[in-house]
Amino acid sequence: MTMIVNNVIRLLTLMTLIFPLIGHASEHPRLILTKDGVDTIRKNLGQVPLFDASVERVKEAVDAEIALGIDTPIPRDYSGGYTHERHKRNFRTAQQAGALFQILQDEKYARYVRDMLFQYEAMYKDLPVHPKERSYARGKLFWQCLNDSNWLVFMAQAYDAIYTWLSERERQQLNRNLFRPFADFISLQNPKFYNRVHNHSTWGNAAVGMIGLVMNDEELIARALYGIADDGLEAGLKDDDGGFIKVEGQKAGFLANLEEPFSPDGYYTEGPYYQRYAMYPFLIFAIAMHNARPEMKVFEHKDGVLLKAVDALLNLTDADGEFFPLNDGQKGMSYHSGSLVTAVDIAYHYGNRNPQLLSIAHTQNQVLLDQAGLQVAMDIRDGKTQPFLKQSVNLTDGPDGTQGGVGVLRYGDEDLSLVFKYAAQGLSHGHYDKLSYSLYDKGDEVIQDYGLTRFVNIEQKGGGNYLKENKTWAKQTIAHNTLTLNQASHFNGDYATGSQHHSELHFFDASRSDVQVLSARETNAYPGTEMHRTMAMIKSPTFEKPFVLDIMKVVSGTRNEYDLPLYFMGQVMKTNFAYQSPPSLNPLGNKNGYQHLYLEAKGYPASETTQLSWLNQGKFYTLTSSTSTTDELLFARLGANDPDFNLRRDAALIIRRRDTGNTVFASAIEPHGSYSPVSELSVNSSSNISNLKVMADNSDYTAVAIEDRKKQLSVFIVANKDVSASKRHKLKIGQQLYRWKGPYHFAIEE
């Protein structure tokens, strides 16, 4: 009965799509480029420097490919191998050649696209699935259906550009032997890939929809928007990489992928690295629908979340434009990537023409060869650019914005940026790192998040795919700057359990210029234990630079062993505690990531204030922590049980607290001074903090005091319960009574 109802719904949906379309023009191009848009581009050639330079750059690259000749080899390689990279280059070059044909009206580009398509048509009808068997959904041209979908998204644009130039016989042959079978293969024949909520499926949905728009195939368009009605999959099925496919009642298709992974703020639950990757099919298909099916109002869907997502993504970058490596994220990926050129141009042209986006486009130094790219280039030419100002932001996670989030606290011109993650699991690319953080000084990592364990498109390293250490190390809790209990990862590293839970925001307050605070709770990572982390960025007049205060409050019904690591970047300068190095290196444990950490040295606090100073990129930093003399201080380094050298040799200091129930870890991370290798002069190389201690801790309040070298005392108090802005608080500590209004108090004692 359910299947019949679903099919009726699909039929009605399809009818609503078809009947308004009678008046749609049949002209091409109709996806990204349009006839009117091309006319405008041609009229402005030679008058818009950035656009003209982008045309010349693309023309030079495409002409070089044309001179080489067309090669469509029989697929055999993983990512990074020749056949993989050749087919990737083919689809990108074909898309660019199609655009050049429309803009320059030179038929050599149309012939190139046509000849390439017919080479693929000749091989595709007899092409088996890819010989590499690693993927849960093998493609034909590539080892996974994801890359086949990449091919079709780009080739649909190329086909659209030369569609009316081709003869009717040629179009029918391509539709019958290449494009319709291709679309059916990645959708009907691969429902595990196609019919779920995931960036993979978004590419598949966009691919099927875009070729459907070119061919005017309403069945494909409906399949793209709403998924496959009867996919034959059982509810709750998971794929080979732990990815979520479907649960009872879950929708599928492009609109479901637009609804589920994005929060109302535009944060994408898989994290910025995969948001960057997914934005291309999201936005490209949205433009195609905007041009060919405007009544669907895709850009307005979910209160315009796609355009919000571009701003959210840009705010998840450091001062150099590199994305924060949350979840599975490769370090170094930035808004200079082609997908972000697409995102910025589209967001500007189809959004509210935010002039700050023009500064990003100017930095990217290239634009799309379409109407959006032309508009961006024209407005840059006309002096409309304004600086893109990244400020402190709290981005919610989850389709309704109720599944935690990610906060970024910034001071000044990104002199210091703190990234605090208290989000949902992040689908199959998520890590078990509730309440973790990383810290940046300008574009330099100070306290790092590891990111992914993968050498993308480097064939020598696992075919360019994820390495086993991504699961055994990068996803594990000890790999992150957050608390691990009893050497077990959050949710015991179980994907299904982790996907059911998220952290909860306690409060976010960036209303003051001198103090910004983000506080969140996690109650499910370890049943029976609550972690409550409060992080503040403070600019005190008694300190040279802003510093970060970190308070991790733990409430547990059992006694545990706690490990709190700090993955610092740079060279150790000084400690205020003694330590001993073992004669040989041994792993810290045998599972949950511990098997990959060597113990390099072990010590104990010499006092209730422990300090570690290090030098990185010509700047000094000091960690100052409130400790007990029974704590253990472990210097660890990554690389154990890594025979293929897949892991970086990163360093950490781990504060280990044994046989403890309720407790508080309180620390300050303080940037200070500098060192020049040219002048060989160090300035202000010592910490300004002499003592840090927890003054009070109960169910209502936690208070931390910081004493500087001049005996000046600063006090920070966080309210653990009522955090309304109007709530008045008072707390007596010793003989001192503190009064304040709002969720926290910070003051320098007179």
NORBEL-V390170 format. One line per field, one symbol per residue. ss: DSSP state (H for helix, E for strand, - for the rest). psi: psi as a letter, one per 30 degrees, with the letter a starting at -180 (. if undefined). burial: 1 if it has 24 or more other C-alpha atoms within 12 Angstrom, else 0. A space follows every 10 residues. Layout:
ss: ???
psi: ???
burial: ???
This chain:
ss: -HHHHHHHHH HHHHHHHHHH HHH------- ----HHHHHH HHHH----HH HHHHHHHHHH HHHHHHHH-- ---------- -HHHHHHHHH HHHHHHHHHH HHHH--HHHH HHHHHHHHHH HHHH------ ---------- ----HHHHHH HHHHHHHHHH HH-----HHH HHHHHHHHHH HHHHHH---- HHHH----HH HHHHHHHHHH HHHHH--HHH HHHHHH---- -------E-- ---E------ ---HHHHHHH -E-----E-- -HHHHHHHHH HHHHHHHHHH HH-HHH-HHH HHHHHHHHHH HHHH--E--- -EE------- ---E---HHH HHHHHHHHHH ------HHHH HHHH------ HHHHHHHHHH H--------- --EEEE---- ----EEEEEE E----EEEEE EE----HHH- -----EEEEE E--EEEE--- ---E------ -HHH-E--HH HHHH--HHH- --EEE--E-H HHH-HHHH-- ---EEEEEE- ----EEEEEE EEEEEE--EE EEEEEEEE-- ------EEEE EEEEEE---E EEEEEE-E-- EEEEE---EE ------E--- ---HHHEEEE EEEE----EE EEEEEE--EE EEEEEE---- -EEEEEEE-- ---------- EEEEEEEEEE --EEEEEEEE EE-EEE---- EEE-----EE EEEEEEE--- EEEEEEEE-- --EEEEEEE- -------EEE EEE--EEEEE E--EEEEE--
psi: eeeeeeeeee eeeeefeeef fefkkglllf dekleeeeee eefgkgfjee eeeeeeeeee eeeeeeeflk kilkkflakf leeeeeeeee eeeeeeeeee eeefhjfeee eeeeeeefee eefefgkllk fkgelfikae flflfeeeee eeeefeeeee egefflleee eeeeeefdee eeeeefdefi feeehajlee eeeeeeeeee eeeefhjfee eeeeefakej fgkkkgkkaf ggkkdllkfk llleeefeee fklffgkkff leefeeefee eeeeeeeeee efifffheff khhhfeeefe eeeefhlafg gkkkikbjkk kfklgfleef eeeeeeeeef bghjfffeee eeefglllia eeeeeeeefe egggklkjjk lkkjklllfg gghaakkjkk kbhhekkkjj jhalegafgl lihkhlllkk jbgkkejlke bljkjkgjef ihggaklffe efdefleffl ilkkkhgklk gggkeeeeff lllkkelkjh fkffkkkkkl kkffejkfkk kjkkkkkkjk ffkelllkkk jjkkjkflkl kkkjljikka kkeklglllk klflkllfag lhffffkkje lkakkfagjk kkklkkhgkk kkkkkkllff lkjjklkkfl hifghfklil llkkjkjlhk cklkkklkjj kkalkjfefh kkkhfllfke kkljekkafe lkkkkkkafg gkkkkkkkkf djgkffkklk kkjbgkkkkl kaflkklkk.
burial: 0000000001 0011001100 0000001111 1111101101 1100100111 1101100110 0110110001 1111111111 1111111111 1111111111 1111000111 1111111111 1001101011 0100111111 1111111111 1111111111 1111110000 1001101111 1111111111 1111111111 1111111111 1111111111 1111111111 1010001110 1111110001 1111111111 1111111111 1111111111 1111111111 1111010110 1101111111 1111111111 1111111111 1011111011 1111111111 1001111111 1111111111 1111111111 0000100111 1111111110 1111111111 1101111111 1111111111 1111111111 1111111111 1111110000 1110111011 1111111111 1111111111 1111110110 1111111111 0001111111 1111110011 1111111111 0111111111 1111110001 1111111111 0000111000 0000001100 1111111111 1111100111 1111110111 1111111100 1111111111 1100011101 1111111101 0111111111 1111000000 0000111111 1111111000 1111111100 0011111111 0010000010 1000000101 0111111000
